[in-house]
Amino acid sequence: MEIKTFADLIDWTRQLHAHLARCLHESAGQHKDERASALLDYVSTHEALLEKAVAEYEKQADPKAMQTRLYDYGVHKPIEKNRTCKTDYSELDFDGIAREIFDFHDQVMSLYDTLIGKAEIPEAKSLLEDLKSLEEHEAMRLASQIGRMNDL
């Protein structure tokens, strides 16, 4: 997907979370370790909910910000969809799965950080800050839940 506007960026983010949710769900059913399978299932559900949250931004965001073109922002190449599933999650252990998931979220937040620093109109900056805040909050919630699962 070519990202030309903020609307494209949000749609890309939504699709990325949906794709990751599907990959994790498929891997959960294939994993031999019950604990790792439970983690994959939990994170899959979490990603599906995050997809819905991002979709709300598509509906509610300021139209002026949504149609702002990104070519002036020097967008670096976004995370490829294949990258979310290139790793065979069913072959990773609990800690490996957690590392991959957090790396994915860190890359999304890094992209938003880069764009926030270059945003020129307040509506675009606010939209990016809101999206980054959502990603940060969900990553912290995920970290907390994974920590609890790891303690069990």
VEXVOMAR-149018 format. One record per atom (N, C-alpha, C): residue number from 1; residue in one letter; atom name; x, y, z. Coordinates in steps of 0.2 Angstrom, whole numbers, plus 5000, padded with zeros to 4 digits. Last residue first. Example, Ala and Ser with C-alpha at 12.3 -4.5 7.8 and 13.67 -1.06 7.14 Angstrom:
BEGIN
(domi 2, "S", "N", (5064, 4989, 5035))
(domi 2, "S", "CA", (5068, 4995, 5036))
(domi 2, "S", "C", (5064, 5000, 5039))
(domi 1, "A", "N", (5066, 4972, 5039))
(domi 1, "A", "CA", (5062, 4978, 5039))
(domi 1, "A", "C", (5066, 4984, 5039))
This chain:
BEGIN
(domi 152, "L", "N", (5015, 4917, 5179))
(domi 152, "L", "CA", (5011, 4911, 5181))
(domi 152, "L", "C", (5015, 4905, 5180))
(domi 151, "D", "N", (5023, 4927, 5175))
(domi 151, "D", "CA", (5023, 4925, 5182))
(domi 151, "D", "C", (5020, 4919, 5183))
(domi 150, "N", "N", (5019, 4928, 5162))
(domi 150, "N", "CA", (5025, 4926, 5163))
(domi 150, "N", "C", (5026, 4923, 5170))
(domi 149, "M", "N", (5007, 4935, 5164))
(domi 149, "M", "CA", (5007, 4928, 5161))
(domi 149, "M", "C", (5013, 4924, 5162))
(domi 148, "R", "N", (5011, 4947, 5168))
(domi 148, "R", "CA", (5007, 4943, 5173))
(domi 148, "R", "C", (5007, 4935, 5170))
(domi 147, "G", "N", (5018, 4951, 5157))
(domi 147, "G", "CA", (5022, 4950, 5163))
(domi 147, "G", "C", (5018, 4946, 5168))
(domi 146, "I", "N", (5007, 4953, 5148))
(domi 146, "I", "CA", (5012, 4947, 5147))
(domi 146, "I", "C", (5017, 4946, 5153))
(domi 145, "Q", "N", (5001, 4963, 5154))
(domi 145, "Q", "CA", (4997, 4957, 5154))
(domi 145, "Q", "C", (5003, 4951, 5152))
(domi 144, "S", "N", (5010, 4973, 5153))
(domi 144, "S", "CA", (5008, 4972, 5160))
(domi 144, "S", "C", (5005, 4964, 5159))
(domi 143, "A", "N", (5012, 4974, 5139))
(domi 143, "A", "CA", (5018, 4972, 5143))
(domi 143, "A", "C", (5015, 4970, 5150))
(domi 142, "L", "N", (4999, 4978, 5136))
(domi 142, "L", "CA", (5001, 4972, 5134))
(domi 142, "L", "C", (5007, 4970, 5138))
(domi 141, "R", "N", (4999, 4991, 5141))
(domi 141, "R", "CA", (4994, 4986, 5144))
(domi 141, "R", "C", (4996, 4979, 5142))
(domi 140, "M", "N", (5009, 4997, 5134))
(domi 140, "M", "CA", (5010, 4996, 5141))
(domi 140, "M", "C", (5005, 4991, 5144))
(domi 139, "A", "N", (5003, 4996, 5121))
(domi 139, "A", "CA", (5010, 4992, 5122))
(domi 139, "A", "C", (5011, 4992, 5130))
(domi 138, "E", "N", (4992, 5005, 5123))
(domi 138, "E", "CA", (4991, 4998, 5122))
(domi 138, "E", "C", (4998, 4993, 5123))
(domi 137, "H", "N", (4999, 5017, 5125))
(domi 137, "H", "CA", (4995, 5014, 5130))
(domi 137, "H", "C", (4994, 5007, 5129))
(domi 136, "E", "N", (5006, 5018, 5113))
(domi 136, "E", "CA", (5010, 5018, 5119))
(domi 136, "E", "C", (5006, 5014, 5124))
(domi 135, "E", "N", (4995, 5019, 5104))
(domi 135, "E", "CA", (5000, 5013, 5103))
(domi 135, "E", "C", (5004, 5012, 5110))
(domi 134, "L", "N", (4989, 5031, 5109))
(domi 134, "L", "CA", (4985, 5024, 5108))
(domi 134, "L", "C", (4990, 5018, 5108))
(domi 133, "S", "N", (4999, 5040, 5106))
(domi 133, "S", "CA", (4997, 5038, 5113))
(domi 133, "S", "C", (4993, 5032, 5113))
(domi 132, "K", "N", (4999, 5039, 5092))
(domi 132, "K", "CA", (5005, 5037, 5096))
(domi 132, "K", "C", (5003, 5035, 5103))
(domi 131, "L", "N", (4987, 5045, 5090))
(domi 131, "L", "CA", (4988, 5038, 5087))
(domi 131, "L", "C", (4994, 5035, 5091))
(domi 130, "D", "N", (4989, 5058, 5095))
(domi 130, "D", "CA", (4983, 5053, 5098))
(domi 130, "D", "C", (4985, 5046, 5096))
(domi 129, "E", "N", (4999, 5062, 5087))
(domi 129, "E", "CA", (5000, 5062, 5094))
(domi 129, "E", "C", (4995, 5057, 5097))
(domi 128, "L", "N", (4992, 5063, 5075))
(domi 128, "L", "CA", (4998, 5058, 5076))
(domi 128, "L", "C", (5000, 5057, 5083))
(domi 127, "L", "N", (4983, 5073, 5078))
(domi 127, "L", "CA", (4981, 5066, 5076))
(domi 127, "L", "C", (4986, 5061, 5077))
(domi 126, "S", "N", (4991, 5084, 5080))
(domi 126, "S", "CA", (4987, 5081, 5086))
(domi 126, "S", "C", (4984, 5074, 5084))
(domi 125, "K", "N", (4997, 5086, 5068))
(domi 125, "K", "CA", (5001, 5084, 5074))
(domi 125, "K", "C", (4997, 5081, 5079))
(domi 124, "A", "N", (4986, 5089, 5060))
(domi 124, "A", "CA", (4990, 5083, 5059))
(domi 124, "A", "C", (4994, 5081, 5065))
(domi 123, "E", "N", (4981, 5101, 5066))
(domi 123, "E", "CA", (4977, 5095, 5066))
(domi 123, "E", "C", (4981, 5088, 5065))
(domi 122, "P", "N", (4992, 5110, 5065))
(domi 122, "P", "CA", (4991, 5107, 5071))
(domi 122, "P", "C", (4986, 5101, 5071))
(domi 121, "I", "N", (5004, 5106, 5052))
(domi 121, "I", "CA", (4997, 5109, 5054))
(domi 121, "I", "C", (4995, 5106, 5060))
(domi 120, "E", "N", (5016, 5100, 5051))
(domi 120, "E", "CA", (5016, 5107, 5051))
(domi 120, "E", "C", (5009, 5110, 5053))
(domi 119, "A", "N", (5026, 5087, 5057))
(domi 119, "A", "CA", (5020, 5089, 5056))
(domi 119, "A", "C", (5019, 5097, 5056))
(domi 118, "K", "N", (5038, 5082, 5061))
(domi 118, "K", "CA", (5038, 5085, 5055))
(domi 118, "K", "C", (5031, 5088, 5053))
(domi 117, "G", "N", (5037, 5075, 5073))
(domi 117, "G", "CA", (5042, 5080, 5073))
(domi 117, "G", "C", (5042, 5084, 5066))
(domi 116, "I", "N", (5027, 5066, 5069))
(domi 116, "I", "CA", (5025, 5071, 5074))
(domi 116, "I", "C", (5030, 5077, 5073))
(domi 115, "L", "N", (5035, 5057, 5061))
(domi 115, "L", "CA", (5030, 5061, 5058))
(domi 115, "L", "C", (5028, 5067, 5062))
(domi 114, "T", "N", (5043, 5051, 5071))
(domi 114, "T", "CA", (5046, 5054, 5065))
(domi 114, "T", "C", (5041, 5059, 5062))
(domi 113, "D", "N", (5033, 5045, 5079))
(domi 113, "D", "CA", (5037, 5050, 5082))
(domi 113, "D", "C", (5040, 5054, 5076))
(domi 112, "Y", "N", (5027, 5036, 5070))
(domi 112, "Y", "CA", (5023, 5041, 5072))
(domi 112, "Y", "C", (5028, 5047, 5075))
(domi 111, "L", "N", (5038, 5027, 5069))
(domi 111, "L", "CA", (5036, 5030, 5063))
(domi 111, "L", "C", (5032, 5036, 5065))
(domi 110, "S", "N", (5039, 5023, 5082))
(domi 110, "S", "CA", (5045, 5027, 5080))
(domi 110, "S", "C", (5042, 5030, 5073))
(domi 109, "M", "N", (5027, 5015, 5083))
(domi 109, "M", "CA", (5028, 5022, 5087))
(domi 109, "M", "C", (5034, 5026, 5085))
(domi 108, "V", "N", (5031, 5005, 5075))
(domi 108, "V", "CA", (5025, 5009, 5073))
(domi 108, "V", "C", (5025, 5016, 5077))
(domi 107, "Q", "N", (5042, 5000, 5082))
(domi 107, "Q", "CA", (5043, 5002, 5075))
(domi 107, "Q", "C", (5037, 5007, 5073))
(domi 106, "D", "N", (5036, 4995, 5093))
(domi 106, "D", "CA", (5041, 5000, 5094))
(domi 106, "D", "C", (5042, 5004, 5087))
(domi 105, "H", "N", (5028, 4985, 5089))
(domi 105, "H", "CA", (5024, 4991, 5091))
(domi 105, "H", "C", (5029, 4997, 5092))
(domi 104, "F", "N", (5038, 4976, 5085))
(domi 104, "F", "CA", (5033, 4978, 5080))
(domi 104, "F", "C", (5030, 4985, 5082))
(domi 103, "D", "N", (5044, 4973, 5097))
(domi 103, "D", "CA", (5048, 4976, 5092))
(domi 103, "D", "C", (5043, 4979, 5086))
(domi 102, "F", "N", (5034, 4967, 5104))
(domi 102, "F", "CA", (5036, 4973, 5106))
(domi 102, "F", "C", (5040, 4977, 5101))
(domi 101, "I", "N", (5033, 4955, 5096))
(domi 101, "I", "CA", (5027, 4959, 5096))
(domi 101, "I", "C", (5029, 4966, 5099))
(domi 100, "E", "N", (5046, 4950, 5098))
(domi 100, "E", "CA", (5044, 4951, 5091))
(domi 100, "E", "C", (5038, 4956, 5091))
(domi 99, "R", "N", (5046, 4947, 5112))
(domi 99, "R", "CA", (5051, 4952, 5109))
(domi 99, "R", "C", (5049, 4954, 5102))
(domi 98, "A", "N", (5036, 4938, 5113))
(domi 98, "A", "CA", (5035, 4944, 5116))
(domi 98, "A", "C", (5040, 4950, 5113))
(domi 97, "I", "N", (5042, 4927, 5106))
(domi 97, "I", "CA", (5035, 4930, 5104))
(domi 97, "I", "C", (5035, 4937, 5107))
(domi 96, "G", "N", (5053, 4925, 5115))
(domi 96, "G", "CA", (5054, 4927, 5108))
(domi 96, "G", "C", (5048, 4930, 5105))
(domi 95, "D", "N", (5046, 4920, 5126))
(domi 95, "D", "CA", (5050, 4927, 5126))
(domi 95, "D", "C", (5051, 4929, 5119))
(domi 94, "F", "N", (5040, 4908, 5122))
(domi 94, "F", "CA", (5036, 4914, 5125))
(domi 94, "F", "C", (5040, 4920, 5124))
(domi 93, "D", "N", (5048, 4904, 5106))
(domi 93, "D", "CA", (5046, 4902, 5113))
(domi 93, "D", "C", (5042, 4909, 5116))
(domi 92, "L", "N", (5043, 4901, 5089))
(domi 92, "L", "CA", (5046, 4905, 5094))
(domi 92, "L", "C", (5044, 4903, 5101))
(domi 91, "E", "N", (5035, 4894, 5080))
(domi 91, "E", "CA", (5042, 4891, 5082))
(domi 91, "E", "C", (5045, 4895, 5087))
(domi 90, "S", "N", (5024, 4901, 5078))
(domi 90, "S", "CA", (5023, 4894, 5081))
(domi 90, "S", "C", (5030, 4891, 5083))
(domi 89, "Y", "N", (5029, 4912, 5071))
(domi 89, "Y", "CA", (5027, 4913, 5078))
(domi 89, "Y", "C", (5026, 4906, 5082))
(domi 88, "D", "N", (5040, 4914, 5060))
(domi 88, "D", "CA", (5035, 4909, 5062))
(domi 88, "D", "C", (5034, 4909, 5069))
(domi 87, "T", "N", (5041, 4930, 5053))
(domi 87, "T", "CA", (5043, 4925, 5058))
(domi 87, "T", "C", (5038, 4920, 5060))
(domi 86, "K", "N", (5033, 4936, 5044))
(domi 86, "K", "CA", (5038, 4932, 5041))
(domi 86, "K", "C", (5041, 4928, 5047))
(domi 85, "C", "N", (5022, 4943, 5048))
(domi 85, "C", "CA", (5021, 4936, 5048))
(domi 85, "C", "C", (5027, 4932, 5045))
(domi 84, "T", "N", (5026, 4956, 5048))
(domi 84, "T", "CA", (5022, 4954, 5054))
(domi 84, "T", "C", (5021, 4946, 5054))
(domi 83, "R", "N", (5032, 4957, 5036))
(domi 83, "R", "CA", (5037, 4957, 5042))
(domi 83, "R", "C", (5033, 4955, 5048))
(domi 82, "N", "N", (5022, 4959, 5027))
(domi 82, "N", "CA", (5025, 4953, 5027))
(domi 82, "N", "C", (5030, 4952, 5033))
(domi 81, "K", "N", (5020, 4973, 5028))
(domi 81, "K", "CA", (5015, 4968, 5030))
(domi 81, "K", "C", (5018, 4961, 5031))
(domi 80, "E", "N", (5034, 4983, 5033))
(domi 80, "E", "CA", (5030, 4979, 5028))
(domi 80, "E", "C", (5026, 4974, 5031))
(domi 79, "I", "N", (5034, 4999, 5039))
(domi 79, "I", "CA", (5034, 4992, 5041))
(domi 79, "I", "C", (5031, 4988, 5036))
(domi 78, "P", "N", (5038, 5012, 5027))
(domi 78, "P", "CA", (5034, 5009, 5033))
(domi 78, "P", "C", (5036, 5001, 5034))
(domi 77, "K", "N", (5052, 5021, 5024))
(domi 77, "K", "CA", (5048, 5015, 5022))
(domi 77, "K", "C", (5045, 5012, 5028))
(domi 76, "H", "N", (5048, 5038, 5030))
(domi 76, "H", "CA", (5053, 5032, 5029))
(domi 76, "H", "C", (5049, 5026, 5027))
(domi 75, "V", "N", (5042, 5052, 5023))
(domi 75, "V", "CA", (5040, 5046, 5027))
(domi 75, "V", "C", (5045, 5041, 5025))
(domi 74, "G", "N", (5043, 5066, 5021))
(domi 74, "G", "CA", (5049, 5062, 5021))
(domi 74, "G", "C", (5048, 5055, 5024))
(domi 73, "Y", "N", (5033, 5075, 5021))
(domi 73, "Y", "CA", (5036, 5073, 5028))
(domi 73, "Y", "C", (5041, 5068, 5027))
(domi 72, "D", "N", (5028, 5077, 5009))
(domi 72, "D", "CA", (5032, 5083, 5012))
(domi 72, "D", "C", (5036, 5081, 5018))
(domi 71, "Y", "N", (5019, 5067, 5007))
(domi 71, "Y", "CA", (5026, 5067, 5003))
(domi 71, "Y", "C", (5030, 5072, 5006))
(domi 70, "L", "N", (5007, 5067, 5014))
(domi 70, "L", "CA", (5013, 5065, 5018))
(domi 70, "L", "C", (5020, 5065, 5014))
(domi 69, "R", "N", (4994, 5078, 5014))
(domi 69, "R", "CA", (4998, 5074, 5010))
(domi 69, "R", "C", (5004, 5073, 5014))
(domi 68, "T", "N", (4979, 5078, 5022))
(domi 68, "T", "CA", (4985, 5081, 5022))
(domi 68, "T", "C", (4990, 5076, 5019))
(domi 67, "Q", "N", (4967, 5072, 5025))
(domi 67, "Q", "CA", (4968, 5073, 5018))
(domi 67, "Q", "C", (4975, 5077, 5017))
(domi 66, "M", "N", (4966, 5072, 5039))
(domi 66, "M", "CA", (4966, 5066, 5035))
(domi 66, "M", "C", (4968, 5067, 5028))
(domi 65, "A", "N", (4966, 5086, 5042))
(domi 65, "A", "CA", (4972, 5082, 5044))
(domi 65, "A", "C", (4972, 5075, 5040))
(domi 64, "K", "N", (4953, 5088, 5038))
(domi 64, "K", "CA", (4958, 5092, 5036))
(domi 64, "K", "C", (4965, 5089, 5037))
(domi 63, "P", "N", (4944, 5080, 5045))
(domi 63, "P", "CA", (4945, 5079, 5038))
(domi 63, "P", "C", (4951, 5083, 5035))
(domi 62, "D", "N", (4949, 5073, 5061))
(domi 62, "D", "CA", (4948, 5079, 5057))
(domi 62, "D", "C", (4949, 5078, 5050))
(domi 61, "A", "N", (4943, 5057, 5064))
(domi 61, "A", "CA", (4948, 5062, 5063))
(domi 61, "A", "C", (4946, 5068, 5059))
(domi 60, "Q", "N", (4933, 5047, 5065))
(domi 60, "Q", "CA", (4932, 5053, 5069))
(domi 60, "Q", "C", (4937, 5058, 5068))
(domi 59, "K", "N", (4936, 5036, 5056))
(domi 59, "K", "CA", (4929, 5039, 5056))
(domi 59, "K", "C", (4929, 5046, 5059))
(domi 58, "E", "N", (4949, 5033, 5060))
(domi 58, "E", "CA", (4947, 5034, 5053))
(domi 58, "E", "C", (4941, 5038, 5052))
(domi 57, "Y", "N", (4948, 5030, 5073))
(domi 57, "Y", "CA", (4951, 5036, 5071))
(domi 57, "Y", "C", (4950, 5038, 5064))
(domi 56, "E", "N", (4942, 5018, 5072))
(domi 56, "E", "CA", (4938, 5024, 5075))
(domi 56, "E", "C", (4941, 5030, 5073))
(domi 55, "A", "N", (4952, 5010, 5068))
(domi 55, "A", "CA", (4947, 5011, 5063))
(domi 55, "A", "C", (4943, 5017, 5066))
(domi 54, "V", "N", (4959, 5009, 5080))
(domi 54, "V", "CA", (4962, 5013, 5075))
(domi 54, "V", "C", (4957, 5015, 5070))
(domi 53, "A", "N", (4951, 5000, 5087))
(domi 53, "A", "CA", (4952, 5007, 5089))
(domi 53, "A", "C", (4955, 5011, 5084))
(domi 52, "K", "N", (4951, 4989, 5079))
(domi 52, "K", "CA", (4945, 4992, 5079))
(domi 52, "K", "C", (4946, 4999, 5082))
(domi 51, "E", "N", (4965, 4985, 5081))
(domi 51, "E", "CA", (4963, 4987, 5074))
(domi 51, "E", "C", (4956, 4991, 5074))
(domi 50, "L", "N", (4964, 4982, 5094))
(domi 50, "L", "CA", (4968, 4988, 5092))
(domi 50, "L", "C", (4966, 4990, 5085))
(domi 49, "L", "N", (4957, 4970, 5093))
(domi 49, "L", "CA", (4954, 4976, 5097))
(domi 49, "L", "C", (4958, 4983, 5095))
(domi 48, "A", "N", (4967, 4963, 5087))
(domi 48, "A", "CA", (4960, 4964, 5084))
(domi 48, "A", "C", (4957, 4970, 5087))
(domi 47, "E", "N", (4977, 4963, 5097))
(domi 47, "E", "CA", (4978, 4966, 5090))
(domi 47, "E", "C", (4972, 4967, 5086))
(domi 46, "H", "N", (4971, 4955, 5107))
(domi 46, "H", "CA", (4973, 4962, 5108))
(domi 46, "H", "C", (4974, 4966, 5101))
(domi 45, "T", "N", (4970, 4943, 5100))
(domi 45, "T", "CA", (4964, 4946, 5102))
(domi 45, "T", "C", (4965, 4954, 5103))
(domi 44, "S", "N", (4984, 4940, 5099))
(domi 44, "S", "CA", (4979, 4941, 5093))
(domi 44, "S", "C", (4973, 4944, 5095))
(domi 43, "V", "N", (4987, 4939, 5112))
(domi 43, "V", "CA", (4990, 4945, 5108))
(domi 43, "V", "C", (4986, 4946, 5102))
(domi 42, "Y", "N", (4981, 4927, 5116))
(domi 42, "Y", "CA", (4979, 4934, 5119))
(domi 42, "Y", "C", (4981, 4940, 5115))
(domi 41, "D", "N", (4987, 4918, 5107))
(domi 41, "D", "CA", (4980, 4919, 5107))
(domi 41, "D", "C", (4978, 4926, 5110))
(domi 40, "L", "N", (5000, 4919, 5111))
(domi 40, "L", "CA", (4998, 4921, 5104))
(domi 40, "L", "C", (4991, 4922, 5104))
(domi 39, "L", "N", (4999, 4914, 5124))
(domi 39, "L", "CA", (5001, 4921, 5123))
(domi 39, "L", "C", (4999, 4923, 5116))
(domi 38, "A", "N", (4994, 4901, 5122))
(domi 38, "A", "CA", (4990, 4906, 5126))
(domi 38, "A", "C", (4992, 4913, 5125))
(domi 37, "S", "N", (5006, 4897, 5116))
(domi 37, "S", "CA", (5000, 4897, 5112))
(domi 37, "S", "C", (4995, 4901, 5116))
(domi 36, "A", "N", (5015, 4897, 5127))
(domi 36, "A", "CA", (5016, 4901, 5121))
(domi 36, "A", "C", (5010, 4902, 5117))
(domi 35, "R", "N", (5009, 4887, 5135))
(domi 35, "R", "CA", (5009, 4894, 5137))
(domi 35, "R", "C", (5011, 4899, 5131))
(domi 34, "E", "N", (5009, 4876, 5127))
(domi 34, "E", "CA", (5003, 4878, 5129))
(domi 34, "E", "C", (5003, 4886, 5131))
(domi 33, "D", "N", (5019, 4873, 5113))
(domi 33, "D", "CA", (5019, 4875, 5120))
(domi 33, "D", "C", (5012, 4878, 5122))
(domi 32, "K", "N", (5016, 4871, 5100))
(domi 32, "K", "CA", (5016, 4865, 5104))
(domi 32, "K", "C", (5016, 4867, 5111))
(domi 31, "H", "N", (5005, 4880, 5089))
(domi 31, "H", "CA", (5011, 4880, 5094))
(domi 31, "H", "C", (5010, 4874, 5098))
(domi 30, "Q", "N", (4994, 4881, 5081))
(domi 30, "Q", "CA", (5000, 4877, 5079))
(domi 30, "Q", "C", (5005, 4876, 5084))
(domi 29, "G", "N", (4986, 4891, 5086))
(domi 29, "G", "CA", (4983, 4884, 5085))
(domi 29, "G", "C", (4989, 4879, 5083))
(domi 28, "A", "N", (4994, 4902, 5085))
(domi 28, "A", "CA", (4992, 4900, 5091))
(domi 28, "A", "C", (4989, 4892, 5091))
(domi 27, "S", "N", (4995, 4905, 5071))
(domi 27, "S", "CA", (5001, 4902, 5075))
(domi 27, "S", "C", (4999, 4899, 5082))
(domi 26, "E", "N", (4983, 4911, 5069))
(domi 26, "E", "CA", (4985, 4905, 5066))
(domi 26, "E", "C", (4990, 4901, 5069))
(domi 25, "H", "N", (4984, 4922, 5077))
(domi 25, "H", "CA", (4979, 4918, 5079))
(domi 25, "H", "C", (4980, 4911, 5075))
(domi 24, "L", "N", (4995, 4929, 5071))
(domi 24, "L", "CA", (4995, 4927, 5078))
(domi 24, "L", "C", (4990, 4921, 5080))
(domi 23, "C", "N", (4989, 4932, 5059))
(domi 23, "C", "CA", (4995, 4928, 5059))
(domi 23, "C", "C", (4996, 4925, 5066))
(domi 22, "R", "N", (4978, 4941, 5063))
(domi 22, "R", "CA", (4977, 4934, 5060))
(domi 22, "R", "C", (4983, 4930, 5060))
(domi 21, "A", "N", (4985, 4951, 5069))
(domi 21, "A", "CA", (4980, 4947, 5073))
(domi 21, "A", "C", (4979, 4941, 5070))
(domi 20, "L", "N", (4992, 4956, 5058))
(domi 20, "L", "CA", (4996, 4953, 5064))
(domi 20, "L", "C", (4991, 4949, 5068))
(domi 19, "H", "N", (4981, 4961, 5051))
(domi 19, "H", "CA", (4985, 4956, 5048))
(domi 19, "H", "C", (4989, 4952, 5053))
(domi 18, "A", "N", (4977, 4971, 5060))
(domi 18, "A", "CA", (4972, 4966, 5058))
(domi 18, "A", "C", (4976, 4960, 5055))
(domi 17, "H", "N", (4988, 4980, 5060))
(domi 17, "H", "CA", (4986, 4977, 5066))
(domi 17, "H", "C", (4981, 4971, 5065))
(domi 16, "L", "N", (4988, 4984, 5046))
(domi 16, "L", "CA", (4994, 4980, 5049))
(domi 16, "L", "C", (4992, 4977, 5056))
(domi 15, "Q", "N", (4976, 4990, 5045))
(domi 15, "Q", "CA", (4977, 4984, 5041))
(domi 15, "Q", "C", (4983, 4980, 5044))
(domi 14, "R", "N", (4979, 5002, 5053))
(domi 14, "R", "CA", (4973, 4997, 5055))
(domi 14, "R", "C", (4974, 4990, 5051))
(domi 13, "T", "N", (4989, 5007, 5046))
(domi 13, "T", "CA", (4990, 5005, 5053))
(domi 13, "T", "C", (4985, 5000, 5055))
(domi 12, "W", "N", (4983, 5010, 5034))
(domi 12, "W", "CA", (4988, 5006, 5034))
(domi 12, "W", "C", (4990, 5003, 5041))
(domi 11, "D", "N", (4974, 5020, 5039))
(domi 11, "D", "CA", (4971, 5014, 5036))
(domi 11, "D", "C", (4977, 5008, 5035))
(domi 10, "I", "N", (4983, 5030, 5042))
(domi 10, "I", "CA", (4979, 5027, 5047))
(domi 10, "I", "C", (4976, 5020, 5045))
(domi 9, "L", "N", (4989, 5033, 5030))
(domi 9, "L", "CA", (4993, 5030, 5036))
(domi 9, "L", "C", (4989, 5027, 5041))
(domi 8, "D", "N", (4978, 5037, 5023))
(domi 8, "D", "CA", (4981, 5031, 5020))
(domi 8, "D", "C", (4985, 5028, 5026))
(domi 7, "A", "N", (4976, 5049, 5030))
(domi 7, "A", "CA", (4970, 5044, 5029))
(domi 7, "A", "C", (4973, 5037, 5027))
(domi 6, "F", "N", (4987, 5056, 5027))
(domi 6, "F", "CA", (4986, 5053, 5034))
(domi 6, "F", "C", (4981, 5048, 5034))
(domi 5, "T", "N", (4993, 5050, 5011))
(domi 5, "T", "CA", (4989, 5055, 5015))
(domi 5, "T", "C", (4989, 5052, 5022))
(domi 4, "K", "N", (5000, 5040, 5005))
(domi 4, "K", "CA", (5001, 5047, 5002))
(domi 4, "K", "C", (4998, 5052, 5007))
(domi 3, "I", "N", (5007, 5025, 5004))
(domi 3, "I", "CA", (5004, 5030, 5009))
(domi 3, "I", "C", (5006, 5037, 5007))
(domi 2, "E", "N", (5003, 5011, 4996))
(domi 2, "E", "CA", (5006, 5017, 4995))
(domi 2, "E", "C", (5003, 5022, 5000))
(domi 1, "M", "N", (5004, 4994, 5000))
(domi 1, "M", "CA", (5000, 5000, 5000))
(domi 1, "M", "C", (5004, 5006, 5000))
